[in-house]
Amino acid sequence: MIPYVRRKQILEEVEKKEIVYVGELAQTIKSASLSTIRRDLKTLAEEGQIELLRGGAVRIKEDSYETPIRTKELINIEKKDQIAKFAASLVNEGDVIYIDSGTTVFEMIKYLKDKNIKVVTSNTKVIPEIYDAKFSCIVLGGEVTKSLASISGPLTETQLESMFFDKAFLGASGYALKGGINTPDPKEAKKKEIVKNNSTDVFVLADSSKADKMTFCKAFDIEECTIITDESNDTLEKHAKYFIAT
């Protein structure tokens, strides 16, 4: 197995739990030796994607900030694409939509290119994709956080306050009954809150690894949106509106 594929598997396993032990990874990734996995973990830690803990444990490095987009791009790729394709099917001709930062929301773009719509976005990854797209696009101004491919801050918020959307498609680091739709970054949380307030329909794209996960900042309650995901759970069934992407 090539290192890229092996490290992708490691990141997916570490994302599933708060803390994972090296021995658990060795049992899951049977094609690699314990020493090979340790070398991969050292590489991922040096890249800032994971944090090595005492006692042979590791976790995604996201204590006080968002997981870097380069890490997110390697995790749950198939689920994210399935969710994005379903979300794009909800967009009608003539809609004005908001596309948030985040890897799952970005995956919608390839399914929207032939639609006659207006896209407003704070996701810098969208910019290279607009040249062969049928849709018109407004890219918001503000501070660029390169590790998240996101535009945010006071200038972004001022622009969003005066914009209104038929549909908004938002990303999240997690969702929970108490924690709501959440993110570690206060600027990202504020941006999501403004967009939610100015949108007729609000959709949050979150694969099953985000379920019942709480990070630093709550943007809004889960009852205030429709969650698009790949698996149901008790929180969704009892407290939220949701779609299972098929």
PAMI-25312 format. One record per atom (N, C-alpha, C): residue number from 0; atom name; y, z, x. Coordinates in steps of 0.1 Angstrom, whole numbers, plus 5000, padded with zeros to 4 digits. Layout:
N
<NUM,"CA",<Y,Z,X>>
...
***
This chain:
246
<0,"N",<4988,5000,5008>>
<0,"CA",<5000,5000,5000>>
<0,"C",<5012,5000,5009>>
<1,"N",<5022,4991,5006>>
<1,"CA",<5034,4990,5014>>
<1,"C",<5043,5002,5012>>
<2,"N",<5051,5006,5022>>
<2,"CA",<5059,5019,5021>>
<2,"C",<5068,5019,5008>>
<3,"N",<5074,5007,5005>>
<3,"CA",<5084,5007,4993>>
<3,"C",<5076,5011,4981>>
<4,"N",<5065,5005,4978>>
<4,"CA",<5057,5008,4966>>
<4,"C",<5053,5023,4966>>
<5,"N",<5048,5028,4978>>
<5,"CA",<5043,5042,4979>>
<5,"C",<5055,5051,4976>>
<6,"N",<5067,5049,4982>>
<6,"CA",<5078,5058,4980>>
<6,"C",<5083,5057,4965>>
<7,"N",<5082,5045,4959>>
<7,"CA",<5085,5044,4945>>
<7,"C",<5076,5053,4937>>
<8,"N",<5063,5053,4940>>
<8,"CA",<5054,5062,4933>>
<8,"C",<5057,5077,4935>>
<9,"N",<5061,5080,4947>>
<9,"CA",<5065,5094,4950>>
<9,"C",<5077,5098,4942>>
<10,"N",<5087,5090,4941>>
<10,"CA",<5099,5093,4933>>
<10,"C",<5096,5095,4919>>
<11,"N",<5087,5086,4913>>
<11,"CA",<5083,5087,4899>>
<11,"C",<5076,5100,4897>>
<12,"N",<5067,5105,4906>>
<12,"CA",<5060,5117,4904>>
<12,"C",<5070,5129,4905>>
<13,"N",<5079,5129,4915>>
<13,"CA",<5088,5140,4916>>
<13,"C",<5098,5141,4905>>
<14,"N",<5101,5129,4899>>
<14,"CA",<5110,5129,4887>>
<14,"C",<5104,5136,4875>>
<15,"N",<5091,5136,4874>>
<15,"CA",<5084,5141,4862>>
<15,"C",<5085,5157,4861>>
<16,"N",<5086,5163,4872>>
<16,"CA",<5087,5178,4873>>
<16,"C",<5099,5183,4880>>
<17,"N",<5103,5195,4878>>
<17,"CA",<5114,5200,4886>>
<17,"C",<5111,5202,4901>>
<18,"N",<5098,5206,4903>>
<18,"CA",<5094,5208,4917>>
<18,"C",<5079,5203,4918>>
<19,"N",<5076,5195,4929>>
<19,"CA",<5063,5190,4931>>
<19,"C",<5059,5194,4945>>
<20,"N",<5046,5198,4947>>
<20,"CA",<5041,5201,4960>>
<20,"C",<5034,5189,4967>>
<21,"N",<5035,5189,4980>>
<21,"CA",<5029,5178,4988>>
<21,"C",<5015,5176,4984>>
<22,"N",<5007,5187,4983>>
<22,"CA",<4993,5185,4979>>
<22,"C",<4991,5178,4966>>
<23,"N",<5000,5180,4956>>
<23,"CA",<4999,5173,4943>>
<23,"C",<5001,5158,4945>>
<24,"N",<5010,5155,4954>>
<24,"CA",<5013,5141,4956>>
<24,"C",<5001,5134,4963>>
<25,"N",<4995,5141,4972>>
<25,"CA",<4983,5136,4979>>
<25,"C",<4972,5133,4969>>
<26,"N",<4970,5142,4959>>
<26,"CA",<4960,5140,4949>>
<26,"C",<4963,5128,4940>>
<27,"N",<4975,5126,4937>>
<27,"CA",<4979,5115,4928>>
<27,"C",<4979,5102,4935>>
<28,"N",<4984,5101,4947>>
<28,"CA",<4985,5089,4955>>
<28,"C",<4974,5089,4965>>
<29,"N",<4962,5085,4960>>
<29,"CA",<4950,5087,4968>>
<29,"C",<4949,5076,4979>>
<30,"N",<4957,5066,4978>>
<30,"CA",<4956,5055,4989>>
<30,"C",<4963,5059,5001>>
<31,"N",<4970,5071,5002>>
<31,"CA",<4978,5075,5013>>
<31,"C",<4973,5088,5018>>
<32,"N",<4974,5090,5031>>
<32,"CA",<4970,5103,5037>>
<32,"C",<4981,5113,5035>>
<33,"N",<4978,5126,5037>>
<33,"CA",<4988,5136,5037>>
<33,"C",<4999,5134,5047>>
<34,"N",<4995,5130,5059>>
<34,"CA",<5005,5128,5069>>
<34,"C",<5014,5116,5066>>
<35,"N",<5009,5106,5059>>
<35,"CA",<5017,5094,5055>>
<35,"C",<5027,5099,5044>>
<36,"N",<5022,5107,5035>>
<36,"CA",<5031,5111,5024>>
<36,"C",<5042,5120,5030>>
<37,"N",<5039,5129,5040>>
<37,"CA",<5049,5137,5046>>
<37,"C",<5059,5128,5053>>
<38,"N",<5055,5118,5059>>
<38,"CA",<5065,5109,5066>>
<38,"C",<5074,5102,5055>>
<39,"N",<5068,5098,5044>>
<39,"CA",<5076,5092,5033>>
<39,"C",<5086,5102,5028>>
<40,"N",<5082,5114,5026>>
<40,"CA",<5091,5124,5021>>
<40,"C",<5102,5127,5031>>
<41,"N",<5099,5127,5043>>
<41,"CA",<5110,5129,5053>>
<41,"C",<5120,5117,5053>>
<42,"N",<5115,5105,5051>>
<42,"CA",<5124,5093,5050>>
<42,"C",<5132,5094,5037>>
<43,"N",<5126,5098,5026>>
<43,"CA",<5134,5099,5013>>
<43,"C",<5144,5110,5014>>
<44,"N",<5141,5121,5021>>
<44,"CA",<5151,5132,5023>>
<44,"C",<5162,5127,5032>>
<45,"N",<5160,5120,5042>>
<45,"CA",<5170,5115,5051>>
<45,"C",<5179,5105,5044>>
<46,"N",<5174,5098,5034>>
<46,"CA",<5182,5089,5026>>
<46,"C",<5190,5096,5015>>
<47,"N",<5187,5109,5013>>
<47,"CA",<5195,5117,5003>>
<47,"C",<5189,5116,4989>>
<48,"N",<5176,5111,4988>>
<48,"CA",<5170,5109,4975>>
<48,"C",<5163,5121,4970>>
<49,"N",<5157,5129,4979>>
<49,"CA",<5150,5141,4975>>
<49,"C",<5154,5153,4984>>
<50,"N",<5150,5164,4981>>
<50,"CA",<5153,5176,4988>>
<50,"C",<5140,5183,4992>>
<51,"N",<5138,5186,5005>>
<51,"CA",<5126,5193,5009>>
<51,"C",<5128,5208,5008>>
<52,"N",<5118,5215,5002>>
<52,"CA",<5119,5229,5000>>
<52,"C",<5108,5236,5008>>
<53,"N",<5110,5249,5010>>
<53,"CA",<5100,5257,5017>>
<53,"C",<5087,5257,5010>>
<54,"N",<5076,5258,5017>>
<54,"CA",<5063,5259,5011>>
<54,"C",<5057,5246,5007>>
<55,"N",<5063,5235,5013>>
<55,"CA",<5057,5222,5010>>
<55,"C",<5060,5216,4997>>
<56,"N",<5072,5220,4991>>
<56,"CA",<5076,5215,4978>>
<56,"C",<5088,5205,4980>>
<57,"N",<5090,5197,4970>>
<57,"CA",<5101,5187,4970>>
<57,"C",<5106,5186,4956>>
<58,"N",<5119,5181,4955>>
<58,"CA",<5125,5178,4942>>
<58,"C",<5135,5168,4944>>
<59,"N",<5138,5161,4933>>
<59,"CA",<5149,5151,4933>>
<59,"C",<5162,5158,4936>>
<60,"N",<5170,5153,4945>>
<60,"CA",<5183,5159,4950>>
<60,"C",<5194,5156,4940>>
<61,"N",<5196,5166,4930>>
<61,"CA",<5206,5163,4920>>
<61,"C",<5211,5177,4915>>
<62,"N",<5212,5187,4923>>
<62,"CA",<5216,5200,4919>>
<62,"C",<5230,5200,4913>>
<63,"N",<5240,5194,4920>>
<63,"CA",<5254,5195,4916>>
<63,"C",<5260,5181,4913>>
<64,"N",<5252,5171,4913>>
<64,"CA",<5257,5158,4911>>
<64,"C",<5246,5148,4906>>
<65,"N",<5250,5137,4901>>
<65,"CA",<5241,5127,4896>>
<65,"C",<5231,5122,4906>>
<66,"N",<5219,5119,4902>>
<66,"CA",<5210,5112,4911>>
<66,"C",<5216,5099,4915>>
<67,"N",<5216,5095,4928>>
<67,"CA",<5222,5083,4932>>
<67,"C",<5215,5071,4925>>
<68,"N",<5222,5060,4923>>
<68,"CA",<5217,5049,4916>>
<68,"C",<5205,5042,4923>>
<69,"N",<5206,5043,4936>>
<69,"CA",<5195,5037,4944>>
<69,"C",<5182,5044,4942>>
<70,"N",<5182,5057,4938>>
<70,"CA",<5170,5064,4935>>
<70,"C",<5166,5060,4920>>
<71,"N",<5176,5060,4911>>
<71,"CA",<5172,5057,4897>>
<71,"C",<5166,5044,4896>>
<72,"N",<5170,5034,4904>>
<72,"CA",<5165,5020,4902>>
<72,"C",<5150,5020,4905>>
<73,"N",<5145,5030,4912>>
<73,"CA",<5130,5029,4916>>
<73,"C",<5122,5037,4906>>
<74,"N",<5128,5044,4896>>
<74,"CA",<5120,5053,4887>>
<74,"C",<5119,5047,4873>>
<75,"N",<5106,5047,4868>>
<75,"CA",<5103,5043,4854>>
<75,"C",<5109,5030,4851>>
<76,"N",<5107,5020,4860>>
<76,"CA",<5113,5007,4858>>
<76,"C",<5108,5000,4845>>
<77,"N",<5095,5001,4842>>
<77,"CA",<5090,4994,4830>>
<77,"C",<5095,5000,4817>>
<78,"N",<5096,5013,4817>>
<78,"CA",<5101,5020,4805>>
<78,"C",<5116,5017,4803>>
<79,"N",<5123,5016,4813>>
<79,"CA",<5138,5014,4812>>
<79,"C",<5140,4999,4807>>
<80,"N",<5132,4990,4812>>
<80,"CA",<5133,4976,4807>>
<80,"C",<5130,4975,4792>>
<81,"N",<5119,4982,4788>>
<81,"CA",<5115,4982,4774>>
<81,"C",<5126,4987,4765>>
<82,"N",<5132,4999,4769>>
<82,"CA",<5142,5005,4762>>
<82,"C",<5155,4996,4761>>
<83,"N",<5158,4990,4772>>
<83,"CA",<5170,4981,4773>>
<83,"C",<5169,4969,4764>>
<84,"N",<5157,4963,4764>>
<84,"CA",<5154,4951,4756>>
<84,"C",<5156,4955,4741>>
<85,"N",<5150,4966,4737>>
<85,"CA",<5151,4970,4723>>
<85,"C",<5166,4973,4720>>
<86,"N",<5173,4980,4728>>
<86,"CA",<5187,4983,4726>>
<86,"C",<5195,4970,4724>>
<87,"N",<5193,4960,4733>>
<87,"CA",<5200,4947,4732>>
<87,"C",<5197,4940,4719>>
<88,"N",<5185,4942,4713>>
<88,"CA",<5182,4936,4700>>
<88,"C",<5191,4941,4689>>
<89,"N",<5197,4953,4690>>
<89,"CA",<5206,4958,4680>>
<89,"C",<5220,4953,4680>>
<90,"N",<5223,4945,4690>>
<90,"CA",<5236,4939,4691>>
<90,"C",<5237,4926,4684>>
<91,"N",<5247,4925,4675>>
<91,"CA",<5249,4913,4667>>
<91,"C",<5260,4904,4672>>
<92,"N",<5260,4891,4669>>
<92,"CA",<5270,4882,4672>>
<92,"C",<5284,4888,4667>>
<93,"N",<5294,4887,4676>>
<93,"CA",<5307,4892,4673>>
<93,"C",<5310,4906,4675>>
<94,"N",<5300,4914,4679>>
<94,"CA",<5302,4928,4681>>
<94,"C",<5310,4931,4694>>
<95,"N",<5318,4942,4693>>
<95,"CA",<5325,4947,4705>>
<95,"C",<5317,4959,4709>>
<96,"N",<5311,4959,4721>>
<96,"CA",<5302,4970,4725>>
<96,"C",<5307,4976,4739>>
<97,"N",<5303,4988,4741>>
<97,"CA",<5306,4995,4753>>
<97,"C",<5293,4997,4761>>
<98,"N",<5293,4993,4774>>
<98,"CA",<5281,4995,4782>>
<98,"C",<5285,5006,4793>>
<99,"N",<5277,5016,4793>>
<99,"CA",<5280,5028,4801>>
<99,"C",<5275,5025,4815>>
<100,"N",<5278,5035,4825>>
<100,"CA",<5271,5035,4837>>
<100,"C",<5256,5039,4835>>
<101,"N",<5248,5036,4845>>
<101,"CA",<5234,5040,4844>>
<101,"C",<5225,5028,4845>>
<102,"N",<5213,5030,4851>>
<102,"CA",<5204,5019,4853>>
<102,"C",<5198,5014,4841>>
<103,"N",<5194,5022,4831>>
<103,"CA",<5188,5017,4819>>
<103,"C",<5197,5009,4811>>
<104,"N",<5210,5014,4809>>
<104,"CA",<5220,5006,4802>>
<104,"C",<5223,4993,4809>>
<105,"N",<5223,4993,4822>>
<105,"CA",<5226,4980,4829>>
<105,"C",<5215,4970,4826>>
<106,"N",<5203,4974,4824>>
<106,"CA",<5192,4965,4822>>
<106,"C",<5194,4957,4809>>
<107,"N",<5203,4962,4800>>
<107,"CA",<5206,4954,4788>>
<107,"C",<5212,4941,4791>>
<108,"N",<5220,4940,4802>>
<108,"CA",<5228,4928,4804>>
<108,"C",<5221,4915,4804>>
<109,"N",<5209,4915,4810>>
<109,"CA",<5202,4902,4810>>
<109,"C",<5197,4898,4796>>
<110,"N",<5196,4907,4787>>
<110,"CA",<5193,4904,4773>>
<110,"C",<5205,4901,4764>>
<111,"N",<5217,4902,4770>>
<111,"CA",<5229,4900,4762>>
<111,"C",<5236,4887,4766>>
<112,"N",<5232,4881,4777>>
<112,"CA",<5240,4870,4783>>
<112,"C",<5242,4858,4773>>
<113,"N",<5233,4856,4764>>
<113,"CA",<5235,4845,4755>>
<113,"C",<5242,4848,4741>>
<114,"N",<5247,4860,4740>>
<114,"CA",<5253,4865,4728>>
<114,"C",<5268,4863,4729>>
<115,"N",<5274,4859,4718>>
<115,"CA",<5289,4858,4717>>
<115,"C",<5295,4871,4712>>
<116,"N",<5297,4880,4722>>
<116,"CA",<5302,4894,4720>>
<116,"C",<5312,4897,4730>>
<117,"N",<5319,4909,4728>>
<117,"CA",<5328,4914,4738>>
<117,"C",<5322,4926,4744>>
<118,"N",<5321,4927,4757>>
<118,"CA",<5315,4938,4764>>
<118,"C",<5327,4946,4772>>
<119,"N",<5328,4959,4769>>
<119,"CA",<5336,4967,4777>>
<119,"C",<5327,4976,4785>>
<120,"N",<5330,4978,4798>>
<120,"CA",<5321,4985,4807>>
<120,"C",<5328,4993,4818>>
<121,"N",<5321,5004,4822>>
<121,"CA",<5325,5012,4833>>
<121,"C",<5314,5011,4844>>
<122,"N",<5305,5002,4843>>
<122,"CA",<5294,5000,4851>>
<122,"C",<5297,4989,4861>>
<123,"N",<5299,4992,4874>>
<123,"CA",<5302,4982,4884>>
<123,"C",<5291,4972,4886>>
<124,"N",<5279,4975,4883>>
<124,"CA",<5268,4966,4885>>
<124,"C",<5268,4954,4876>>
<125,"N",<5276,4955,4865>>
<125,"CA",<5278,4944,4855>>
<125,"C",<5286,4933,4861>>
<126,"N",<5295,4936,4870>>
<126,"CA",<5305,4926,4874>>
<126,"C",<5298,4913,4880>>
<127,"N",<5289,4914,4889>>
<127,"CA",<5283,4901,4894>>
<127,"C",<5275,4893,4883>>
<128,"N",<5272,4900,4872>>
<128,"CA",<5264,4893,4862>>
<128,"C",<5272,4885,4851>>
<129,"N",<5285,4886,4852>>
<129,"CA",<5293,4881,4841>>
<129,"C",<5296,4866,4842>>
<130,"N",<5293,4860,4854>>
<130,"CA",<5297,4846,4856>>
<130,"C",<5289,4836,4849>>
<131,"N",<5276,4839,4846>>
<131,"CA",<5268,4830,4838>>
<131,"C",<5265,4835,4824>>
<132,"N",<5273,4845,4820>>
<132,"CA",<5271,4851,4807>>
<132,"C",<5280,4844,4796>>
<133,"N",<5275,4844,4784>>
<133,"CA",<5283,4838,4773>>
<133,"C",<5294,4849,4768>>
<134,"N",<5291,4862,4770>>
<134,"CA",<5299,4872,4764>>
<134,"C",<5312,4873,4773>>
<135,"N",<5323,4878,4766>>
<135,"CA",<5335,4881,4774>>
<135,"C",<5334,4896,4778>>
<136,"N",<5341,4899,4789>>
<136,"CA",<5339,4912,4795>>
<136,"C",<5352,4919,4799>>
<137,"N",<5354,4931,4796>>
<137,"CA",<5365,4939,4801>>
<137,"C",<5359,4950,4810>>
<138,"N",<5363,4950,4823>>
<138,"CA",<5359,4961,4832>>
<138,"C",<5370,4971,4833>>
<139,"N",<5367,4984,4830>>
<139,"CA",<5377,4994,4830>>
<139,"C",<5382,4997,4844>>
<140,"N",<5395,5002,4844>>
<140,"CA",<5400,5007,4857>>
<140,"C",<5397,5021,4859>>
<141,"N",<5399,5026,4871>>
<141,"CA",<5397,5040,4874>>
<141,"C",<5391,5042,4888>>
<142,"N",<5385,5054,4890>>
<142,"CA",<5379,5057,4903>>
<142,"C",<5365,5053,4904>>
<143,"N",<5361,5046,4914>>
<143,"CA",<5347,5041,4915>>
<143,"C",<5339,5051,4923>>
<144,"N",<5328,5056,4917>>
<144,"CA",<5319,5064,4924>>
<144,"C",<5307,5055,4928>>
<145,"N",<5307,5051,4941>>
<145,"CA",<5298,5040,4946>>
<145,"C",<5284,5044,4944>>
<146,"N",<5280,5057,4946>>
<146,"CA",<5266,5061,4945>>
<146,"C",<5261,5060,4931>>
<147,"N",<5270,5060,4921>>
<147,"CA",<5266,5059,4907>>
<147,"C",<5269,5045,4901>>
<148,"N",<5276,5036,4909>>
<148,"CA",<5280,5023,4904>>
<148,"C",<5288,5025,4891>>
<149,"N",<5297,5036,4891>>
<149,"CA",<5304,5040,4879>>
<149,"C",<5319,5041,4881>>
<150,"N",<5327,5037,4871>>
<150,"CA",<5341,5039,4871>>
<150,"C",<5345,5050,4861>>
<151,"N",<5353,5060,4866>>
<151,"CA",<5356,5072,4857>>
<151,"C",<5369,5078,4862>>
<152,"N",<5373,5088,4855>>
<152,"CA",<5385,5095,4859>>
<152,"C",<5396,5094,4848>>
<153,"N",<5408,5100,4851>>
<153,"CA",<5419,5100,4841>>
<153,"C",<5423,5086,4836>>
<154,"N",<5424,5076,4845>>
<154,"CA",<5428,5062,4842>>
<154,"C",<5418,5056,4832>>
<155,"N",<5405,5058,4835>>
<155,"CA",<5395,5053,4826>>
<155,"C",<5396,5060,4813>>
<156,"N",<5398,5072,4812>>
<156,"CA",<5398,5080,4800>>
<156,"C",<5410,5075,4791>>
<157,"N",<5422,5073,4798>>
<157,"CA",<5433,5068,4790>>
<157,"C",<5431,5055,4784>>
<158,"N",<5424,5046,4791>>
<158,"CA",<5421,5033,4785>>
<158,"C",<5411,5034,4773>>
<159,"N",<5401,5042,4775>>
<159,"CA",<5391,5044,4765>>
<159,"C",<5396,5050,4752>>
<160,"N",<5406,5059,4754>>
<160,"CA",<5412,5065,4742>>
<160,"C",<5418,5055,4732>>
<161,"N",<5422,5043,4737>>
<161,"CA",<5429,5033,4728>>
<161,"C",<5419,5022,4725>>
<162,"N",<5406,5023,4728>>
<162,"CA",<5396,5013,4725>>
<162,"C",<5386,5018,4715>>
<163,"N",<5382,5008,4706>>
<163,"CA",<5372,5012,4696>>
<163,"C",<5361,5002,4696>>
<164,"N",<5349,5006,4693>>
<164,"CA",<5337,4998,4695>>
<164,"C",<5328,4998,4683>>
<165,"N",<5322,4987,4680>>
<165,"CA",<5312,4986,4670>>
<165,"C",<5299,4994,4674>>
<166,"N",<5295,4993,4686>>
<166,"CA",<5284,5000,4691>>
<166,"C",<5286,5004,4706>>
<167,"N",<5282,5016,4709>>
<167,"CA",<5282,5021,4723>>
<167,"C",<5268,5024,4728>>
<168,"N",<5266,5020,4740>>
<168,"CA",<5253,5022,4747>>
<168,"C",<5255,5031,4759>>
<169,"N",<5250,5043,4758>>
<169,"CA",<5253,5053,4768>>
<169,"C",<5241,5057,4776>>
<170,"N",<5243,5061,4789>>
<170,"CA",<5232,5067,4797>>
<170,"C",<5233,5082,4796>>
<171,"N",<5223,5089,4802>>
<171,"CA",<5224,5103,4803>>
<171,"C",<5214,5108,4813>>
<172,"N",<5217,5119,4819>>
<172,"CA",<5207,5125,4829>>
<172,"C",<5197,5133,4821>>
<173,"N",<5200,5137,4809>>
<173,"CA",<5190,5145,4801>>
<173,"C",<5195,5147,4787>>
<174,"N",<5186,5151,4778>>
<174,"CA",<5190,5155,4765>>
<174,"C",<5182,5167,4760>>
<175,"N",<5188,5176,4753>>
<175,"CA",<5181,5188,4748>>
<175,"C",<5189,5193,4736>>
<176,"N",<5183,5202,4729>>
<176,"CA",<5189,5207,4717>>
<176,"C",<5202,5215,4721>>
<177,"N",<5200,5224,4730>>
<177,"CA",<5212,5232,4735>>
<177,"C",<5221,5225,4744>>
<178,"N",<5215,5217,4753>>
<178,"CA",<5223,5210,4763>>
<178,"C",<5229,5197,4758>>
<179,"N",<5225,5192,4746>>
<179,"CA",<5230,5180,4741>>
<179,"C",<5227,5168,4750>>
<180,"N",<5235,5157,4749>>
<180,"CA",<5235,5146,4758>>
<180,"C",<5243,5151,4771>>
<181,"N",<5236,5151,4782>>
<181,"CA",<5242,5158,4794>>
<181,"C",<5242,5150,4807>>
<182,"N",<5250,5154,4816>>
<182,"CA",<5251,5148,4829>>
<182,"C",<5257,5158,4839>>
<183,"N",<5254,5158,4852>>
<183,"CA",<5259,5168,4861>>
<183,"C",<5274,5166,4864>>
<184,"N",<5280,5154,4860>>
<184,"CA",<5293,5151,4864>>
<184,"C",<5303,5152,4853>>
<185,"N",<5313,5161,4854>>
<185,"CA",<5323,5163,4843>>
<185,"C",<5330,5151,4839>>
<186,"N",<5334,5142,4848>>
<186,"CA",<5341,5130,4845>>
<186,"C",<5332,5120,4837>>
<187,"N",<5319,5120,4840>>
<187,"CA",<5310,5111,4832>>
<187,"C",<5308,5117,4818>>
<188,"N",<5308,5130,4817>>
<188,"CA",<5306,5137,4804>>
<188,"C",<5318,5134,4795>>
<189,"N",<5330,5135,4801>>
<189,"CA",<5342,5133,4793>>
<189,"C",<5343,5118,4788>>
<190,"N",<5339,5109,4797>>
<190,"CA",<5339,5095,4793>>
<190,"C",<5330,5092,4782>>
<191,"N",<5318,5098,4782>>
<191,"CA",<5309,5096,4771>>
<191,"C",<5314,5102,4758>>
<192,"N",<5320,5114,4759>>
<192,"CA",<5326,5120,4747>>
<192,"C",<5336,5111,4740>>
<193,"N",<5345,5106,4748>>
<193,"CA",<5356,5097,4743>>
<193,"C",<5350,5085,4736>>
<194,"N",<5340,5078,4743>>
<194,"CA",<5334,5067,4737>>
<194,"C",<5327,5070,4724>>
<195,"N",<5320,5081,4724>>
<195,"CA",<5313,5085,4712>>
<195,"C",<5323,5087,4700>>
<196,"N",<5334,5093,4703>>
<196,"CA",<5344,5095,4692>>
<196,"C",<5350,5082,4687>>
<197,"N",<5350,5071,4695>>
<197,"CA",<5356,5059,4692>>
<197,"C",<5347,5047,4689>>
<198,"N",<5334,5051,4685>>
<198,"CA",<5324,5041,4683>>
<198,"C",<5318,5043,4669>>
<199,"N",<5315,5032,4662>>
<199,"CA",<5309,5033,4649>>
<199,"C",<5295,5037,4650>>
<200,"N",<5287,5031,4659>>
<200,"CA",<5273,5035,4662>>
<200,"C",<5272,5038,4677>>
<201,"N",<5265,5050,4680>>
<201,"CA",<5264,5054,4693>>
<201,"C",<5249,5055,4696>>
<202,"N",<5245,5049,4707>>
<202,"CA",<5231,5049,4711>>
<202,"C",<5230,5054,4725>>
<203,"N",<5221,5063,4728>>
<203,"CA",<5218,5069,4741>>
<203,"C",<5205,5064,4746>>
<204,"N",<5204,5057,4757>>
<204,"CA",<5192,5052,4762>>
<204,"C",<5186,5062,4772>>
<205,"N",<5175,5067,4769>>
<205,"CA",<5169,5078,4778>>
<205,"C",<5154,5077,4777>>
<206,"N",<5148,5075,4788>>
<206,"CA",<5133,5074,4788>>
<206,"C",<5128,5089,4787>>
<207,"N",<5115,5090,4786>>
<207,"CA",<5108,5103,4783>>
<207,"C",<5110,5113,4794>>
<208,"N",<5113,5109,4806>>
<208,"CA",<5115,5119,4816>>
<208,"C",<5128,5127,4814>>
<209,"N",<5137,5122,4805>>
<209,"CA",<5150,5129,4803>>
<209,"C",<5149,5139,4791>>
<210,"N",<5137,5140,4785>>
<210,"CA",<5135,5149,4773>>
<210,"C",<5136,5163,4777>>
<211,"N",<5144,5171,4769>>
<211,"CA",<5145,5186,4771>>
<211,"C",<5150,5189,4785>>
<212,"N",<5158,5181,4791>>
<212,"CA",<5163,5183,4804>>
<212,"C",<5178,5186,4803>>
<213,"N",<5183,5197,4809>>
<213,"CA",<5197,5201,4809>>
<213,"C",<5203,5201,4822>>
<214,"N",<5214,5194,4824>>
<214,"CA",<5222,5194,4836>>
<214,"C",<5235,5201,4833>>
<215,"N",<5245,5200,4842>>
<215,"CA",<5257,5208,4842>>
<215,"C",<5266,5206,4830>>
<216,"N",<5268,5194,4826>>
<216,"CA",<5278,5191,4816>>
<216,"C",<5273,5185,4803>>
<217,"N",<5276,5191,4792>>
<217,"CA",<5272,5186,4779>>
<217,"C",<5283,5176,4774>>
<218,"N",<5280,5164,4771>>
<218,"CA",<5290,5154,4766>>
<218,"C",<5292,5156,4751>>
<219,"N",<5280,5157,4743>>
<219,"CA",<5281,5159,4729>>
<219,"C",<5267,5163,4724>>
<220,"N",<5266,5167,4711>>
<220,"CA",<5253,5171,4705>>
<220,"C",<5244,5159,4703>>
<221,"N",<5231,5162,4703>>
<221,"CA",<5221,5151,4701>>
<221,"C",<5222,5146,4687>>
<222,"N",<5226,5154,4678>>
<222,"CA",<5228,5149,4664>>
<222,"C",<5238,5139,4662>>
<223,"N",<5247,5137,4672>>
<223,"CA",<5258,5128,4670>>
<223,"C",<5256,5114,4675>>
<224,"N",<5243,5111,4678>>
<224,"CA",<5240,5097,4683>>
<224,"C",<5226,5094,4679>>
<225,"N",<5221,5082,4682>>
<225,"CA",<5208,5078,4681>>
<225,"C",<5202,5076,4694>>
<226,"N",<5191,5082,4697>>
<226,"CA",<5185,5081,4710>>
<226,"C",<5174,5070,4710>>
<227,"N",<5174,5062,4720>>
<227,"CA",<5164,5051,4722>>
<227,"C",<5156,5055,4734>>
<228,"N",<5143,5057,4731>>
<228,"CA",<5134,5062,4742>>
<228,"C",<5120,5055,4741>>
<229,"N",<5111,5060,4749>>
<229,"CA",<5097,5054,4749>>
<229,"C",<5087,5063,4743>>
<230,"N",<5090,5076,4741>>
<230,"CA",<5080,5085,4735>>
<230,"C",<5087,5095,4726>>
<231,"N",<5080,5099,4715>>
<231,"CA",<5086,5109,4706>>
<231,"C",<5083,5123,4712>>
<232,"N",<5089,5133,4706>>
<232,"CA",<5087,5147,4710>>
<232,"C",<5092,5156,4699>>
<233,"N",<5090,5169,4700>>
<233,"CA",<5094,5178,4689>>
<233,"C",<5109,5179,4688>>
<234,"N",<5117,5178,4699>>
<234,"CA",<5131,5179,4698>>
<234,"C",<5137,5167,4690>>
<235,"N",<5131,5155,4693>>
<235,"CA",<5136,5143,4686>>
<235,"C",<5132,5144,4671>>
<236,"N",<5119,5147,4669>>
<236,"CA",<5114,5147,4655>>
<236,"C",<5122,5157,4646>>
<237,"N",<5126,5169,4652>>
<237,"CA",<5132,5179,4643>>
<237,"C",<5147,5179,4643>>
<238,"N",<5153,5173,4653>>
<238,"CA",<5168,5174,4654>>
<238,"C",<5176,5162,4657>>
<239,"N",<5169,5150,4658>>
<239,"CA",<5177,5138,4662>>
<239,"C",<5173,5126,4655>>
<240,"N",<5182,5116,4655>>
<240,"CA",<5179,5103,4650>>
<240,"C",<5174,5095,4663>>
<241,"N",<5164,5088,4662>>
<241,"CA",<5159,5081,4674>>
<241,"C",<5151,5068,4670>>
<242,"N",<5149,5060,4680>>
<242,"CA",<5141,5048,4679>>
<242,"C",<5131,5049,4691>>
<243,"N",<5119,5045,4689>>
<243,"CA",<5109,5043,4700>>
<243,"C",<5109,5028,4703>>
<244,"N",<5113,5025,4715>>
<244,"CA",<5114,5011,4719>>
<244,"C",<5100,5005,4719>>
<245,"N",<5098,4993,4713>>
<245,"CA",<5085,4986,4713>>
<245,"C",<5087,4972,4717>>
***
